[in-house]
Amino acid sequence: MKTKGALLWGLNEPFSVEEIELGDPREGEVQIRMEAAGMCHSDYHLVTGATPLPSFPVLAGHEGAGVVTKVGPNVKRLKEGDHVVLSFIPACGACDPCTQGHQNLCDLGMGLLTGQSISDGSFRIQARGQNVIPMSLLGTFSPYMTVHEYSAVKIDEHIPFEVAALVGCGTTTGWGSATNVAQVRPGDSVAIVGVGGVGMAALQGAVVSGARHVIAIDPVPFKREQALKFGATHAYASLEEAIVPVMELTWGKMCQKVILTMGEMDGALVDPALTLTAKAGTCVVTSMGNMSDMDVKMNLFLFAMLQKTLKGNVFGGANPRHEIPMLLDLYKSGQLNLQDMISNTYSLEQINEGYQDMLDGKNLRGVIKYTDADR
């Protein structure tokens, strides 16, 4: 079928909304009519080259929700009419990481940036006569997509699509940063560094986990104000500004958990983040850095002598087939505020405006809502 998509044709170029050709579902695949797509900072890493690609063009977008419209051969878990969230990392359920409870590290993740489908290694999307790489083998910045069933999770049909879209990446990543990876416990002091879409989910995870102090750190006044509404007990503009007040607040103990969720990771921030981390505490790096960046600044003596832990994190350590529906259940019960994390909605044609708003600090999360005009 022919439809539209937001394509990138080169580094530091704007998104180009134009015609694409989308293939029908093959073995194990489904076609989905997209209803909403979250505008994650990770897609902007494709623009800057921080996340490298083997070639262009690329169809961006890896966070979204929609309805299954076609089902290919031997699809076992989905049927036409099912409402689904797209999981930006597929989960086969059979590889070593999956069977050990680490679906976020499924071996199929090795092919996410190749553009080659899980089912047979071919390309499902073409534009201007060229094969297109869909972000995370998804490409949610199009009103239709053909994906493997391993990348789609069935959800309650009563969940609003724009809310459901958020748990395909950002919310699950942030929430799990606090609950799974940092393992926040009741009474902990927790610092969240960067409170955009991912950080605000981490903040809510810390609150629900019973943290005593939840400290939001972000240079944007709007985000600090929002963080206090979402449950932060304190808010500061920078790590440097936070260190002395946190020392006084915790009687010198500092934070048991520090979670880095800014839009772009900088290795120079690791040392001040560890300064904010308590003895035997944990600092979690959720933010994505540039693939070519090898420089990290940290005091190795204090890191060892104070027995601190520095942990990486992808997808919040989540098992998406379980945690995506679970987080939406928390939303329904009022324990997870997803609706207020959506600062603005956009049409597909407004995608460049939406990303400029993100860069300007105007959004916690922008969401594309698809209409018949987009199709």
N, C-alpha and C positions, 0 to 999 in steps of 0.2 A: 504494500500500500504506500501511497505518497502522503506525507504529512509535513510538519514543520519541526525545526529544532534549533536550539541556540548553539552555534558552532564556534570553535576557536580555530583559526587558520594559522596562527603564529604567536610567538611570545609578545606579551605586552600589547596585544591588539584587543579591541572591544569584541564582545559577543556579536555574532552575526546570525540573526533569525532568518532562516531560509528553508527552502524545500529539501527534504531528505526522503530517501526510499527505504522503507522498513520491511524486512523479510517476515514471512509467516513462521509460526512456531514449528520447530522440528522436535526430535526426540527429547522428551523431558522438559519442554519449554511451554511457556504461556505468553499470550499477548495481553497487555493491560492498557485500558483507557485511563490515563492519569487524570486525577482530579486536583492534586496539590503537590507542590515540590518545595522543600525547604532550601533556602539559599545559604549554604554553609561556606565558611571561610576556606575550607579545604579545596573547593572548586576554584577559588581565586589563586590558590597555589599553582594551578595549571597555567594561569595567565602569566605569572611572574617567572615560571620555570623552577620554583622551589620544589615542586614535584615533577620530576622529569618524565617525559613521554618518548617512546621510540620514534613517533612521527606525528604529524598533523594531517588532516583535521581531527578534532576531538569533539564529541557531543558531551557537554558537561552535565552535571547534576547527578547526585547519588543519594538523595534524601527525598522520599515521596510516598504517596499513597494513591490507590485507584481501585478499579474494578476489573476482574478477569473477563475478557471478551472472547478469547479463543484458547483452546487447549490442544497441545500437540500429542503425539503418541506416547503412551506409557507414563503419563503424568499421574502420580499417585495421591497427592495430598490436596490438590486444588481442582475446582470446577468452574465453569462459566457462571458469572454472577457473584463469585466470592469477592469480598472486600479484602484488600491486602495492603500491607506496608512492605516497602522494599528494604531489605537488609543490605547495607553497603558491602558487607563481607558475606559471601555465600556460606552455607553450612551443609556439608554433605552428610554428616552424622556417622561416617564410617572410617575416616582417616584417624591416625593416632591422636592428634589434638582434640578432635571432636569426641572420640570415645573416652578421652581423659577429662572431659568436661570443659574444654576450651574451644568452643565453636568459633569464637572470635579469632582464633588462630588456625582455622581450617586450611588444609593444604591447598585448596582451590584458590586461596588468596594470592598465590604466586602469579596468577594470570590476570589480575585485576586491571592492569594498565596495558595489556597487550591488545585488547579489543577483540580477541578471538574467543568465540563462544565456548562454554563449558561442554556442550553436547558433542560438537564435531570439529571445533577449532576454526570454523569459518567466521566470516564477518556478516552481521545481520543488517548493517546500515551502510548506505552509500550516499554521497553528495557530490555533485559536479563530476560524476563518473569515478570517484575515488572511494576506497574503503574508509570508514569512519571508526575511530576508537571511542566507544562509549565509556564514560567515567565509571569505574568499578563494575564494568560489564552491565551497566544500567542505562544511564543517560536520561535522568528524570526531567531534564529541561526540554522535553518534547511531550506533546499530548498523548502519544502512544509509544509503547515500548514492547519489545520481545525479549524475554529474559528466561533463564532457567528457573525451575520451581525451587531450587535450593536458595534462590535470592529473594523469594517472596514468602511472607508470613501472613497467614489468614488472621483477620481480626473481627471483632464485633462490628456488625454493620451499622450500629447506632452511633459509632464514634465519628465526629466531624472529620472530614478528610484533612483539613488544614492542621488540625491538632494531631491526627495520626501520623502525618508526614514527619513530624519532629522526632519521633522515636526511631526512625530508620537510621539515624546517625547521631546527631548532636545531643539529644536528651539522654539517650542510652549511654553514650560515651561519658557525658558529664556525671550523670547519676552513678554509674558504675565506678567512676574515678574515686568517688567518696565511699560507696558501699562495698564494692568488690576489691578494688586495688588498694586504696588507703585503709580500708576497713575501719572507718570511723566508729568509735564506741561511745556510749553515754558518758558524758562528763569531759570529753575531749575538747581541747581548743583547736580550731581548724581555721586555716587561712586559705582563701580561694583567690588566686592571682589572675585577674582577667575575668570579668563577669558579663560576657556576651551570652550567646545561646548555650554553649557548652558549660561555661562557668556558672550560669544561673541554675542549671540542672544539678551541677555538683553541689552548689550551695543548698539546694533543696534536699539533696541526698544526705548532706551533713546534718541539716535540721531534723529530718525525720529519724536519723540514726541516733539522735539524742545529744548532739554536741552542746557543750555549755556555752562556748564562745564561737561565733561564726563571723570571721573577719573577711570582709570583701575588700580587695585591692584593685583599683582600676583608675587610670588617669582621666576618664570621662565622667564629668559630674552627673550626667543623666543616668549612667549605669550604676554609679554609687547610690543614687537616690532610689533606683529600682531595686537594688540589692537589699536595702533596708526594708522595702515593702515585701520582699520574698523571704524575709526571716533573718537577714544578717543582723548581728548585734552591734557591729562596728564597721566603719568604712574609711579607707584611706586612699590617697592618690598614688602612692608608690610604695615599693618594698622599703626603701630607705626611710620614708615618713612613718611607716608602720612599726619599725623595729623597737624604738624606745617605748611607745604606748603599749605595745604588746608585752614587752618586758615588765612594765608596771602592772598591766592587767593580770598577768599570770604569775606574779611574784617571782619573776626571773626564770620560770620554767620554759617559757616560749610555747610554741604550738606542737602538739603531738602529731598533727598531720598538716602538711602544706601541699596544696594542689595547684599546679601551674596549668592554666587553661586560657592563656592569652591567644590571640589570633595567630601570632607568629612567634616561634620560640627563638630565643637568643641565648647562646651558651654563657654569656656574661651574667645572666640572671640566676644561674644555678647557685653561685656562692651566696648572694644575699638571701636567696630562698632557704638555703641550708642554715644561714644565720638565724632565720626565723623559726627553724625546726628545733624541737626539744631534744635533749639527750635520749637516745634510743628511739627517736621519732622517725617518721617516714615522710619523704618528699616525693610526690608523684609528678612525672612529666607527661602531661596529656597533650600539650601544645605540639604542633608540627613545626620542625625547623626545615631549613633548606637542605636538600639531600647532600649537597656538596660541603656543608658546614661541619668541620671536624673540631672546632675550638670550643672547649668548655672551661670555665674558670671556677676553681673550687680549692679550698684549703684542705689538702689531703691529710694533714696532721690532725686537724680538728674533726674531719669526717671520720677518721678511724678511731681517735681517742674518745669521741663522744658517741660512738656506736650508732651512727645514723644510717638510714637506708634511703637510697635513691632508686626509684622504680620507674620503668617505662610503662606505657599503657596504650592499648589499642582497643577501641570500641568498649571501653569501660570494663574489660574483662568479662563481657557478657556472653551468655548463650542466647542468641537472638530469638530462637524459636520459643524459648520460655520467657525471656525478660521483656520482649516487645509487648506481648499480651499482658504481662504482669504490670508493666508501667501504665498501660492504658486502663487497667483495673484500678490502679491507684488514682489515676485522673478521675475516673467515674466516682470514686469514693471521696473525692475532695482532698486527698493527701498529696497530690502532685498538681501544681498549677501550670498547665500547659497553655491555656488560652491567653493568659497575660504575657507569655513569652513572645507572642506574635506581635511585633511592633507595627508592621505595615504589610499589606498585601499588594501584589503587582500582577499585571498581565505578563505573558511571555515577552511581548514587545518592549516591556519596561525593564528588562533584566539588567541592562547596564546602569539604569537609574538606581535600581535596587542595590547593586553592588557598590555604587558610589555612596549610597546612604550607609551601607555597612562600614565602609572605610572612614566615613565622616563620624562614626560613633552614634548614629541616629537610631539604630536597630539593636534589639536583643536578637531577634531573628526575623528576617523578611521571608515571606512565603509567596510563591507564584500560585495563583488560583486559576485553573483552566476553565474556559467557557467554550461554547460552540464556536465563537469567533476565532479561537486559537486553533481549532481543528480544521 
